[in-house]
Amino acid sequence: MIIETPEKIRFSHQIAEFGTRIAAYVIDQLLQLIIAALLIWPMIGYSVSLTAPKMTYLTAAFLLIILFLMRWFYFVLFELIMEGQSPGKKMMRIRVIRDNGDSLDLETIVFRNFLRIIDGFPIVPLLGGFIALIDPLSRRLGDMVANTIVVKDMHHRLRLPDFEVNLNRLQEDREALLIKQRLSENELYIIRRFLNEYHKLPAAKGAELARNLADQVRKKLGIETEGGDSLLFLERVYHQHGVDHQE
């Protein structure tokens, strides 16, 4: 599915498979049972130790409250704080998003999850599962009302630019070059990459590329002196721009 944001940025999302969504739902149901059991167990143990009927009624009321909260607010809470994911969805690597590319808000999450009572009619999610099976985007009724879809979670590994550069010929005590204007970041990147990859080139080809690049840099910087060691010149230019260290 292709989503285009109001800023005209297009994102490609892969719709989550029906089986993956069922697996995530089962995991969430098991987690709800575990959480409810951990919360209710101390209360049950305390009521069993007493014979007063009031404690039995209190335990039953507490149980109903816990089940109510789990039923209605488990998914709302987790999808709000985990940006469209519940623990089950996170384990299965799927996520809820808006079908227009906007981020989820509380109103959307509430609409989507409070319709689970219809999707889950009568006991198991038969209706919601049937609708998801026939819908092209695998949406259940809650997704249709809230304008959401469930997609595979995307993970992007963002890497910082590599600012390390090989300056093998540079001598710190050399006289600074008379540079009339600075190079752009893109031009410095070209020099840095060439200096780092130069040793991988055949000697004759590397020397030719170094001369050509050095001539272009001299012209760009307004340096009229020609000849000399092209690699050393490129290293001096890069060093003088103050980016020969890792940021």
C-alpha positions in Angstrom: 0.0 0.0 0.0 1.3 3.4 -1.0 0.6 6.4 1.4 1.3 9.9 0.3 1.5 12.5 3.1 0.3 16.1 2.8 4.0 17.0 2.2 3.9 14.9 -0.9 6.2 12.2 0.6 5.3 8.7 -0.4 5.7 5.7 1.9 5.3 2.0 0.9 3.8 -0.3 3.5 3.2 -4.0 3.4 -0.1 -5.1 4.8 0.2 -7.5 7.8 -0.9 -11.1 7.0 -4.1 -12.3 8.6 -2.3 -15.1 10.4 0.2 -12.7 11.9 -2.6 -10.6 13.3 -4.3 -13.6 14.8 -1.0 -14.6 16.5 -0.6 -11.1 17.9 -4.2 -11.2 19.2 -3.7 -14.6 20.9 -0.5 -13.3 22.6 -2.3 -10.2 23.8 -5.1 -12.4 25.2 -2.6 -14.6 27.1 -0.9 -11.5 28.5 -4.2 -10.1 29.7 -5.0 -13.4 31.5 -1.5 -13.4 33.1 -1.8 -9.7 34.2 -5.4 -10.3 35.6 -4.3 -13.4 37.5 -1.3 -11.6 39.1 -3.6 -8.7 40.2 -6.5 -11.0 41.4 -4.5 -13.8 43.1 -3.6 -11.8 46.3 -7.2 -10.8 46.7 -8.5 -14.4 46.2 -6.0 -15.7 48.8 -7.0 -13.1 51.3 -10.8 -13.8 50.8 -10.3 -17.5 51.1 -8.6 -17.1 54.5 -11.8 -15.3 55.8 -15.2 -16.8 56.0 -17.1 -13.5 55.8 -19.4 -13.4 52.7 -18.5 -9.8 52.2 -15.0 -10.7 51.2 -16.3 -13.1 48.6 -18.5 -10.4 47.1 -15.6 -7.9 47.3 -13.3 -10.3 45.4 -16.0 -10.9 42.7 -16.4 -7.1 42.3 -12.6 -6.6 42.1 -12.4 -9.4 39.5 -15.1 -7.8 37.4 -13.4 -4.4 37.5 -10.0 -5.9 36.5 -11.6 -7.8 33.6 -13.5 -4.7 32.5 -10.3 -2.6 32.5 -8.4 -5.3 30.6 -11.1 -5.6 28.1 -11.5 -1.9 27.3 -8.2 -0.3 28.0 -5.4 -2.8 27.4 -5.2 -2.1 23.7 -5.9 1.6 24.0 -3.2 2.1 26.6 -0.5 0.1 24.8 -1.3 1.4 21.3 -1.1 4.9 22.7 2.2 4.6 24.5 3.8 2.2 22.0 2.7 4.2 18.9 0.3 1.7 17.4 1.6 -1.5 18.9 0.6 -3.8 21.7 3.0 -6.3 23.2 1.5 -9.0 20.9 1.9 -6.7 17.8 5.4 -5.8 18.8 6.4 -9.5 19.1 4.9 -10.2 15.7 6.4 -7.0 14.2 3.2 -5.3 13.1 1.8 -1.9 13.8 -1.4 0.1 13.4 -1.2 3.3 11.3 -3.6 5.8 9.8 -4.5 5.1 6.2 -3.5 8.6 5.3 -0.1 8.5 6.8 -0.9 10.7 9.9 0.2 9.5 13.3 -2.3 7.9 15.6 -4.1 10.0 18.2 -6.2 9.0 21.2 -9.6 9.5 19.4 -8.5 7.1 16.6 -7.2 4.5 19.0 -10.4 4.6 21.1 -12.7 4.3 18.1 -10.7 1.4 16.7 -10.6 -0.6 19.9 -14.0 0.1 21.4 -15.5 -1.6 18.3 -13.9 -4.8 19.3 -17.1 -5.8 21.1 -18.7 -6.0 17.6 -15.7 -7.6 15.9 -15.5 -10.2 18.6 -19.2 -11.2 18.4 -20.2 -13.5 20.0 -17.2 -14.9 21.9 -14.3 -15.2 19.4 -13.4 -12.7 16.7 -15.5 -14.4 14.1 -17.1 -11.3 12.6 -13.9 -9.2 12.7 -11.9 -12.1 11.2 -14.5 -12.6 8.4 -14.5 -8.9 7.5 -10.7 -8.8 7.6 -10.5 -11.8 5.3 -12.7 -10.3 2.6 -11.4 -6.7 2.9 -8.5 -5.9 0.4 -6.6 -4.2 3.2 -7.3 -6.9 5.8 -9.2 -4.4 7.9 -11.7 -5.3 10.6 -14.7 -3.1 11.3 -12.8 -1.1 13.9 -10.1 -0.3 11.3 -12.7 0.8 8.8 -14.4 3.2 11.2 -11.1 4.6 12.5 -9.5 4.7 9.1 -6.5 2.6 10.2 -4.6 -0.3 8.8 -2.3 -2.9 10.3 1.1 -3.1 8.5 4.4 -4.8 8.9 6.6 -2.8 11.1 9.5 -1.1 9.3 12.9 -0.7 10.9 15.4 1.8 9.4 19.0 1.8 10.5 20.2 5.3 10.4 23.9 5.7 10.2 25.9 8.8 10.8 28.1 9.9 7.9 31.7 8.7 8.1 33.9 11.7 8.6 37.2 9.7 9.0 39.7 10.3 6.2 43.1 9.0 5.4 45.6 11.8 5.5 48.9 9.9 4.9 51.0 12.6 3.3 50.0 15.6 5.3 52.6 17.5 7.4 51.2 19.8 10.0 53.9 22.4 9.6 53.2 23.2 6.0 52.1 26.6 5.0 48.3 27.1 4.7 46.8 27.4 1.2 45.3 30.7 0.1 41.7 29.7 -0.3 39.4 32.3 -1.7 36.2 30.3 -1.0 35.2 27.2 0.8 34.1 23.9 -0.7 30.6 22.6 -0.2 29.8 19.6 2.0 29.1 17.5 -1.1 32.5 18.5 -2.6 34.3 17.7 0.6 32.5 14.3 0.6 33.9 13.6 -2.9 37.4 14.4 -1.8 37.1 12.4 1.4 35.8 9.3 -0.4 38.5 9.5 -3.0 41.3 9.8 -0.4 39.8 6.8 1.5 39.4 4.7 -1.7 42.5 5.7 -3.5 44.6 2.7 -2.4 42.0 0.3 -4.0 42.6 1.8 -7.5 45.4 0.8 -10.0 48.3 3.1 -9.6 48.0 4.7 -13.0 44.3 5.2 -12.8 44.5 6.6 -9.2 47.1 9.1 -10.3 45.1 10.2 -13.2 41.9 10.7 -11.1 43.9 12.5 -8.4 45.2 15.0 -11.0 41.8 15.6 -12.5 40.2 16.1 -9.1 43.0 18.3 -7.9 42.6 20.5 -11.1 38.9 20.9 -10.4 39.5 21.8 -6.8 42.2 24.4 -7.7 39.7 26.0 -10.2 36.9 26.0 -7.6 39.1 27.5 -4.9 40.8 30.0 -7.2 44.3 28.6 -6.6 46.5 29.2 -9.7 49.5 27.1 -8.7 49.6 23.8 -10.7 51.6 20.6 -10.6 53.0 19.0 -7.5 51.7 16.1 -5.6 47.9 15.9 -6.3 47.1 13.7 -3.4 49.0 15.9 -0.9 47.2 18.9 -2.3 43.8 17.2 -1.8 44.7 16.3 1.8 45.8 19.9 2.5 42.6 21.2 1.2 40.5 18.8 3.2 42.5 19.4 6.4 42.3 23.1 6.0 38.5 23.0 5.9 38.6 21.6 9.4 36.7 18.3 8.8 39.5 15.8 9.1 38.1 14.5 12.4 35.1 12.3 13.2 32.1 14.2 14.3 
